Structure formats: structure tokens, C-alpha cells
Amino acid sequence: MRATRLIRITFLAALALAGAARSQPPPAAPGLSSLDGVLVLNGAPYRGMGVNYFSLFSRALKNPADRSYATGLRQLSEANIPFVRFMACGFWPSDWDLYLNDKPAYFARLDELVRCAETNHIGLIPSLFWNMATVPDLVGEPIDQLGNPGSKTVAFIRQYTREVVTRYRDSRAIWAWEFGNEYALAADLPNAGKFRPPVWPTLKTALQRTARDELTSKALNTACTAFAETARSLDARRLLITGNSLPRPSAYHNTLEKSWKPDSPAQFESVLLRDNPDPFDTLCVHVYPKEKKSDVYPGAASNLNALVATLQALAAKNRKPLFIGEFGASATEGPEAERALFEELVTAIEANAVPLSALWVFDLAQQDKDWNVTFANRRDYMLRRIGAANASFSRKPPAN
């Protein structure tokens, strides 16, 4: 009797434990994800403002002794800046030499960087194919082969994506996967012949450019989709980001009729969605102040706040979190105008509850005259302002 009762109690206890286990939510997946259009980090809705750290990896790629990123990541973490977007590849074809000739050494440098980000609790958004012409140049094809699913160009995109995602998908430092930087700005230009990629033989680019090196939105969509499908097949949840900028005010008519006729708000929306196709689960844009008073913002927006409000509304409508992957104000505006424009941008991002945004650019000495922001230069107030914004986000529930 006692033995039967003991067996029954043990059985019921096991059932209870099993039920409890089933009722517990699954462990939060690492990185950012989209839950029905809401940005989520570690299982909870999230808002954050980070920085672009363009040279985070490229300096170590050129010089293995250069670990300056360790100081930069520590400073950002201490300043309450939670993530960085960076170029996780070479810029010119020559910058891929280490990858092509000694892959273990290449990834050893990237491994060390990822570990450093983990130590400093900094999120990483690696952009895998920053420069549009580089992969076609690496494999000896014109840029139109971005649109050929069977090309060596697309095969290389799939290969590198597979290697990077497989290697780092278990790291909590990786917040998202990004394709490249602002490819769509080069697509379907009426005067594309004037803007073909440069020829630099010493950097191992193609030796000449032809009409086949003029990007179309159709070709770009093919390459983007190859990247996204490969990444998603290996990582089921993390955000996928195109890296595209805000569509040009005439992008729809550029494609339709090779004209500069301004797009309507509906046409602007159609291009925004075209440039951020499924399975990408974010709307990615880069937002900057107008360069000239005569310029116009797309989507019939009258100012920066109206533009950001429009973008956030479209993101909510299409259930894709908005990522302002770049924003900033140039030092060439002069200190007072620069500060006013920067504050206008940050205020618009805050007021419209944009879930994710990143300042251009942290610790990039090549852009000292216009964009560089460090903790030691005059523009350090931008970093303090971003840190304060993040502190305020943590005290407020994110908007749905």
C-alpha cells in the first residue's frame, strides 16, 4: 500500500513538474527581434539609441595590434550607449585579402571584437557588405550580377552570410544582422552613368566600369533577399536590416520613368516598402537635415519631426519596427546650428517613440571636419545627450 501510494505521489509530482515546465516561457532569444511589429530585446519591448562605430573592426582588420575598439566600447558602455552599428567586412576589395588568404586569422580578429562587446555589454549590429561594388569586384563580375541568383556575386553573399551568422548567432552581443550601407540610393538613377563606382586598381576594384555597373532596384532586391533568406535560415529571430537610407524624394519616378518628378506620399510608402522587403522585419532609413533650403523631405514632410512621425506611422502600419540607422548634424553648419539641428533630430526621435536609432559617427578621424564625435572633442555633448535619452527610455514603457 505504502509502495503504491509512493509511486502515485512520485508520478503526480512528475506531472506537476512537467506542467510547470510547460507553463514557463521559453528563454529569451539573444538579440533584437520583432514581435508583431514591436521591437523586443530579451523578451521585453525595447527602445534604444546607439551610435555608428564604422571603423570598429576595420582598424583591427588592417592592424592586428590595434585594439582601440576596447577603449571605445568601454567608454560607450559607461556612457549608457547600448549598441553600435559597424562595418563587419572590408570596404575595398583589397581589404578582403586576409579573409581570402587566411580565414582563421580573419575570424580570430572578429572573434576578439565580439568577445570585447560581450564583456562591455554592448550590442552589435554588423553590416556584412558595406560597399556596393566590392563583392562583384572580388569575384570579377559587373554590378548587375547582384540581380542574378546564380551568379558568383550572390554565391559569395550567401557564403559570407552563412559563415558570420553561424559563427556568432549564439553571442548575446549580436543584436541584428544588416546587409549593407545605402545601396538603394544608387538604384535606378536617371543619370546613373555619372555615378558609377570608382576605379582604383591599387585597391583591386574592377579596371573599368560600364552600364552593367549601374544598379537597379530589381537587382538590389535579389541580392538583399539572398542575404536575408540565408540569415533567416540560420537565425530564426534576430532582426534583419537592409541598411538602406531614406528613399530619395523622386525614387518612385526614378524607377518608373527615369525622371526627377517628386513622389506622392503613397509612392514614397511603396518605395520604402520595396527597399525593405520581406523577410527583412524592420523599416530601415537614414535621416539627416536638408542640405539646402530648396531641398524637400520625402513623403510631403514639412520638417524633421513631421518626417520622423510619418516614418513611425508607416512602420506601425506595416508592423515593422523603425530603425533610423543613421542620424546626425554636421560640424560644417557651425556650432550653434549644428547643436540646434542635432537637438531637433533627437527630440523628433524621442517624441515619436522611435524604437531604434544610431548617431553618425563615433571615433572616425577621417571625418573630423564634419561628422566625427568622440568623448574628447567638442561634439561630445551628443554622446551625453544620447545617454540621457536612453536613461529616460528605461523609465518609460515603450510605445506599441
C-alpha positions as CSV (number, residue, x, y, z in Angstrom):
1,M,0.0,0.0,0.0
2,R,2.7,2.4,1.0
3,A,4.8,1.5,-2.1
4,T,1.7,2.0,-4.4
5,R,1.0,5.4,-2.7
6,L,4.6,6.4,-3.0
7,I,4.6,5.6,-6.7
8,R,1.4,7.5,-7.2
9,I,2.8,10.6,-5.4
10,T,6.0,10.4,-7.4
11,F,4.0,10.2,-10.6
12,L,1.8,13.1,-9.7
13,A,4.8,15.2,-8.7
14,A,6.5,14.4,-12.0
15,L,3.3,15.5,-13.9
16,A,3.2,18.7,-11.8
17,L,6.8,19.5,-12.6
18,A,6.3,18.8,-16.3
19,G,3.2,21.1,-16.3
20,A,5.2,23.8,-14.6
21,A,8.0,23.5,-17.1
22,R,5.5,23.8,-20.0
23,S,3.9,26.9,-18.4
24,Q,7.2,28.7,-18.1
25,P,8.0,31.0,-21.1
26,P,10.9,29.8,-23.2
27,P,14.3,31.5,-22.5
28,A,14.5,34.9,-24.3
29,A,16.4,34.7,-27.5
30,P,19.6,36.7,-27.8
31,G,19.5,40.0,-29.7
32,L,16.7,42.1,-31.0
33,S,13.6,40.7,-32.7
34,S,10.2,41.9,-33.9
35,L,7.1,40.6,-32.2
36,D,4.2,41.6,-34.4
37,G,5.9,44.9,-35.2
38,V,7.1,45.7,-31.7
39,L,10.8,45.8,-31.1
40,V,11.8,43.3,-28.4
41,L,15.1,42.7,-26.5
42,N,15.5,39.8,-24.1
43,G,11.8,39.2,-24.2
44,A,10.6,42.7,-23.4
45,P,9.7,45.7,-25.6
46,Y,12.7,47.9,-26.2
47,R,13.8,51.4,-27.2
48,G,17.4,52.4,-27.6
49,M,19.7,55.0,-29.2
50,G,23.2,53.9,-30.2
51,V,26.0,55.1,-32.4
52,N,27.6,54.1,-35.7
53,Y,31.2,52.9,-35.0
54,F,32.2,52.5,-38.6
55,S,35.8,51.6,-38.0
56,L,35.3,49.3,-35.1
57,F,36.5,46.3,-37.0
58,S,38.3,47.8,-40.0
59,R,41.2,49.1,-37.9
60,A,41.8,45.7,-36.4
61,L,41.5,44.2,-39.8
62,K,44.3,46.4,-41.1
63,N,46.4,46.1,-38.0
64,P,46.1,43.2,-35.6
65,A,47.7,45.2,-32.8
66,D,45.1,47.8,-33.0
67,R,42.6,47.1,-30.2
68,S,41.4,50.7,-29.8
69,Y,37.9,49.4,-30.0
70,A,38.3,48.1,-26.4
71,T,38.6,51.6,-25.1
72,G,35.7,52.8,-27.3
73,L,33.3,50.1,-26.3
74,R,34.1,50.6,-22.6
75,Q,33.5,54.4,-22.9
76,L,30.2,53.8,-24.7
77,S,29.0,51.3,-22.1
78,E,29.9,53.7,-19.3
79,A,28.0,56.5,-21.1
80,N,24.8,54.4,-21.3
81,I,25.0,53.9,-25.0
82,P,23.9,50.3,-25.6
83,F,24.8,49.3,-29.1
84,V,26.9,50.1,-32.2
85,R,26.4,49.6,-35.9
86,F,29.6,48.8,-37.7
87,M,31.2,47.6,-40.9
88,A,31.8,43.9,-40.4
89,C,33.9,43.4,-43.5
90,G,36.4,45.1,-45.8
91,F,35.5,48.2,-47.6
92,W,37.6,47.9,-50.8
93,P,38.3,44.5,-52.4
94,S,41.9,44.7,-51.2
95,D,40.6,44.9,-47.6
96,W,39.3,41.3,-48.0
97,D,42.7,39.8,-48.7
98,L,43.0,38.4,-45.2
99,Y,39.6,36.7,-45.4
100,L,40.5,35.2,-48.8
101,N,44.0,34.1,-47.8
102,D,43.8,33.3,-44.1
103,K,40.3,32.9,-43.0
104,P,41.1,31.7,-39.5
105,A,43.2,34.8,-38.8
106,Y,40.4,37.0,-40.2
107,F,37.8,35.5,-37.9
108,A,40.2,35.5,-34.9
109,R,40.2,39.3,-35.1
110,L,36.4,39.4,-35.3
111,D,36.1,36.9,-32.5
112,E,38.1,39.1,-30.2
113,L,36.0,42.1,-31.0
114,V,32.7,40.2,-30.3
115,R,34.1,39.0,-27.0
116,C,35.1,42.5,-26.1
117,A,31.5,43.7,-26.8
118,E,30.2,40.9,-24.7
119,T,32.4,41.9,-21.8
120,N,31.3,45.5,-22.1
121,H,27.6,44.6,-22.5
122,I,27.4,46.4,-25.9
123,G,25.1,45.2,-28.6
124,L,26.5,44.8,-32.1
125,I,24.7,45.4,-35.5
126,P,27.2,44.1,-38.0
127,S,26.8,45.3,-41.6
128,L,28.2,42.5,-43.7
129,F,28.6,44.0,-47.2
130,W,29.1,47.7,-46.7
131,N,30.3,48.9,-50.1
132,M,28.0,48.1,-53.1
133,A,30.7,47.4,-55.7
134,T,33.0,45.3,-53.5
135,V,31.6,41.8,-53.8
136,P,31.1,41.9,-57.6
137,D,34.7,43.3,-57.8
138,L,36.0,40.5,-55.6
139,V,34.6,37.8,-57.9
140,G,35.2,39.5,-61.2
141,E,31.6,40.3,-62.2
142,P,29.8,43.6,-63.0
143,I,27.3,45.0,-60.5
144,D,24.3,43.8,-62.5
145,Q,25.2,40.3,-61.2
146,L,23.7,41.3,-57.8
147,G,20.5,40.6,-59.6
148,N,21.4,37.1,-60.8
149,P,20.6,34.4,-58.2
150,G,23.0,32.1,-59.9
151,S,26.0,34.5,-60.0
152,K,29.3,34.3,-58.2
153,T,28.4,37.5,-56.6
154,V,25.2,36.2,-54.9
155,A,27.0,32.9,-54.1
156,F,29.7,34.9,-52.2
157,I,27.0,36.9,-50.4
158,R,25.4,33.6,-49.2
159,Q,28.7,32.2,-48.2
160,Y,29.9,35.1,-46.1
161,T,26.5,35.5,-44.5
162,R,26.4,31.8,-43.7
163,E,29.9,31.9,-42.1
164,V,29.2,35.0,-40.0
165,V,25.8,34.1,-38.8
166,T,26.7,30.5,-37.9
167,R,29.8,31.7,-36.0
168,Y,28.1,34.4,-33.9
169,R,24.4,33.6,-33.6
170,D,24.9,32.3,-30.1
171,S,26.5,35.5,-28.9
172,R,24.3,37.8,-26.8
173,A,26.4,40.7,-28.2
174,I,24.8,40.3,-31.7
175,W,21.6,42.3,-31.8
176,A,20.8,42.2,-35.5
177,W,22.1,41.3,-39.0
178,E,22.5,44.0,-41.7
179,F,23.1,43.6,-45.4
180,G,25.0,46.8,-46.5
181,N,25.1,50.6,-46.5
182,E,22.7,52.7,-48.5
183,Y,22.7,50.6,-51.7
184,A,19.2,51.9,-52.7
185,L,20.5,55.5,-53.1
186,A,22.4,54.3,-56.2
187,A,19.5,52.4,-57.7
188,D,17.6,53.5,-60.9
189,L,19.3,56.9,-61.1
190,P,18.3,58.8,-64.3
191,N,21.9,59.9,-64.5
192,A,23.5,56.7,-63.3
193,G,26.3,56.9,-65.9
194,K,27.8,59.8,-63.9
195,F,27.8,57.9,-60.7
196,R,29.3,54.5,-61.5
197,P,31.6,53.2,-58.7
198,P,35.2,54.4,-58.8
199,V,38.1,52.5,-60.4
200,W,41.1,52.1,-58.1
201,P,43.4,49.3,-59.4
202,T,45.6,49.6,-56.3
203,L,42.6,48.7,-54.2
204,K,41.7,45.8,-56.5
205,T,38.5,47.2,-57.9
206,A,37.4,46.4,-61.5
207,L,39.6,48.0,-64.1
208,Q,36.7,49.7,-65.9
209,R,33.1,50.5,-65.4
210,T,30.3,50.1,-67.9
211,A,26.5,50.4,-68.0
212,R,26.4,47.0,-66.4
213,D,27.8,48.6,-63.2
214,E,24.6,50.8,-62.8
215,L,22.5,49.4,-60.0
216,T,18.8,48.7,-60.4
217,S,16.3,48.3,-57.6
218,K,15.4,44.9,-59.1
219,A,19.0,43.7,-58.8
220,L,19.3,45.1,-55.3
221,N,16.2,43.3,-54.2
222,T,17.6,40.0,-55.4
223,A,20.9,40.4,-53.5
224,C,19.1,41.6,-50.4
225,T,16.8,38.7,-50.4
226,A,19.6,36.2,-50.8
227,F,21.3,37.7,-47.7
228,A,18.0,37.8,-45.7
229,E,16.9,34.3,-46.6
230,T,20.3,32.9,-45.8
231,A,20.5,34.7,-42.4
232,R,16.9,33.8,-41.5
233,S,17.5,30.1,-42.3
234,L,20.3,30.1,-39.7
235,D,18.9,32.5,-37.1
236,A,15.1,32.4,-36.8
237,R,14.5,35.5,-34.7
238,R,17.1,38.3,-34.9
239,L,16.2,41.5,-36.7
240,L,17.2,41.6,-40.4
241,I,18.1,45.1,-41.6
242,T,18.8,46.3,-45.2
243,G,21.0,49.2,-44.2
244,N,19.2,51.4,-46.7
245,S,18.8,55.2,-46.4
246,L,15.6,57.3,-46.7
247,P,14.3,57.0,-50.3
248,R,15.1,59.9,-52.5
249,P,12.1,62.3,-52.9
250,S,11.8,61.1,-56.6
251,A,12.8,57.5,-56.1
252,Y,9.4,56.1,-57.4
253,H,9.7,58.2,-60.6
254,N,13.4,57.4,-61.0
255,T,12.3,53.8,-61.3
256,L,9.1,54.4,-63.3
257,E,10.3,56.8,-65.9
258,K,13.8,57.9,-65.1
259,S,12.6,61.3,-64.1
260,W,13.1,63.6,-61.1
261,K,9.3,64.2,-60.6
262,P,8.5,64.3,-56.9
263,D,6.8,61.3,-55.5
264,S,3.4,61.4,-53.7
265,P,3.1,60.2,-50.1
266,A,1.7,56.9,-51.4
267,Q,4.5,56.5,-53.9
268,F,7.0,57.2,-51.1
269,E,5.5,54.5,-49.0
270,S,5.6,52.0,-51.8
271,V,9.4,52.7,-52.3
272,L,10.1,52.5,-48.6
273,L,8.5,49.0,-48.5
274,R,10.2,48.0,-51.7
275,D,13.6,48.9,-50.3
276,N,12.8,47.0,-47.1
277,P,11.2,43.8,-48.4
278,D,10.3,40.6,-46.5
279,P,11.9,38.8,-44.9
280,F,13.5,42.0,-43.6
281,D,11.5,42.8,-40.5
282,T,12.4,46.4,-40.0
283,L,11.9,49.6,-41.9
284,C,15.5,51.0,-42.1
285,V,16.2,54.6,-43.0
286,H,18.9,57.2,-42.5
287,V,17.7,60.7,-41.6
288,Y,19.6,63.9,-42.0
289,P,18.7,67.6,-42.1
290,K,18.2,69.1,-45.6
291,E,21.5,70.2,-47.2
292,K,19.8,73.2,-48.9
293,K,16.7,75.2,-48.1
294,S,15.4,74.4,-51.6
295,D,15.6,70.6,-50.9
296,V,12.4,68.8,-49.8
297,Y,11.8,65.9,-47.5
298,P,10.2,62.8,-49.0
299,G,6.6,61.9,-48.1
300,A,5.5,65.6,-48.2
301,A,7.0,66.1,-44.7
302,S,7.5,69.8,-43.9
303,N,10.2,69.3,-41.3
304,L,12.3,66.7,-39.5
305,N,9.6,66.0,-36.8
306,A,6.9,65.5,-39.5
307,L,9.2,63.2,-41.4
308,V,10.0,61.0,-38.4
309,A,6.3,61.0,-37.5
310,T,5.4,59.8,-41.0
311,L,8.1,57.1,-40.9
312,Q,7.0,55.9,-37.5
313,A,3.3,55.8,-38.6
314,L,4.3,53.7,-41.7
315,A,6.4,51.4,-39.6
316,A,3.4,50.8,-37.2
317,K,1.0,50.4,-40.2
318,N,3.3,47.7,-41.8
319,R,4.3,46.1,-38.5
320,K,8.0,46.6,-39.0
321,P,9.9,48.4,-36.2
322,L,11.5,51.6,-37.4
323,F,15.3,51.8,-37.4
324,I,16.9,55.1,-38.1
325,G,20.3,53.6,-38.8
326,E,22.0,57.0,-39.2
327,F,21.1,60.5,-38.0
328,G,23.3,63.4,-37.2
329,A,24.2,67.1,-37.7
330,S,27.4,68.2,-39.5
331,A,30.0,70.4,-37.8
332,T,30.2,72.4,-41.1
333,E,26.9,74.0,-40.0
334,G,28.7,75.9,-37.3
335,P,28.4,75.1,-33.5
336,E,25.1,76.8,-32.9
337,A,23.3,75.5,-36.0
338,E,24.8,72.1,-35.5
339,R,23.5,71.8,-31.9
340,A,20.1,73.0,-32.9
341,L,19.8,70.5,-35.7
342,F,21.0,67.7,-33.6
343,E,18.6,68.5,-30.8
344,E,15.8,68.7,-33.4
345,L,16.6,65.2,-34.6
346,V,16.9,63.7,-31.1
347,T,13.7,65.4,-30.0
348,A,11.8,64.0,-33.0
349,I,13.1,60.5,-32.3
350,E,12.0,60.8,-28.6
351,A,8.7,62.5,-29.3
352,N,7.7,59.8,-31.9
353,A,8.9,56.9,-29.8
354,V,11.2,55.6,-32.5
355,P,12.4,52.2,-31.1
356,L,15.9,52.1,-32.5
357,S,18.3,54.8,-33.8
358,A,22.0,55.4,-34.2
359,L,24.1,58.6,-34.4
360,W,26.6,59.0,-37.2
361,V,29.6,58.7,-36.4
362,F,31.7,57.7,-33.4
363,D,35.5,57.8,-33.4
364,L,36.2,58.2,-37.1
365,A,39.1,60.5,-37.5
366,Q,38.7,60.7,-41.3
367,Q,35.5,62.8,-40.7
368,D,36.9,65.2,-38.1
369,K,35.8,68.2,-40.2
370,D,32.2,67.3,-40.3
371,W,30.8,64.2,-38.6
372,N,33.2,62.7,-36.1
373,V,32.0,62.5,-32.4
374,T,34.3,61.4,-29.6
375,F,34.4,61.8,-25.8
376,A,37.4,64.1,-26.3
377,N,36.2,66.6,-29.0
378,R,33.7,69.5,-29.0
379,R,30.9,67.3,-30.1
380,D,30.9,65.1,-27.0
381,Y,27.6,66.7,-25.9
382,M,25.9,64.4,-28.5
383,L,27.0,61.3,-26.6
384,R,25.9,62.7,-23.3
385,R,22.5,63.6,-24.8
386,I,22.1,60.1,-26.2
387,G,23.0,58.6,-22.9
388,A,20.4,60.7,-21.2
389,A,17.8,59.7,-23.8
390,N,18.4,56.1,-23.1
391,A,18.0,56.7,-19.3
392,S,14.7,58.3,-20.0
393,F,13.6,55.4,-22.2
394,S,14.3,52.9,-19.4
395,R,11.9,54.8,-17.2
396,K,9.1,54.7,-19.7
397,P,7.1,51.8,-21.2
398,P,7.9,51.6,-24.9
399,A,5.1,52.7,-27.2
400,N,3.4,49.9,-29.1
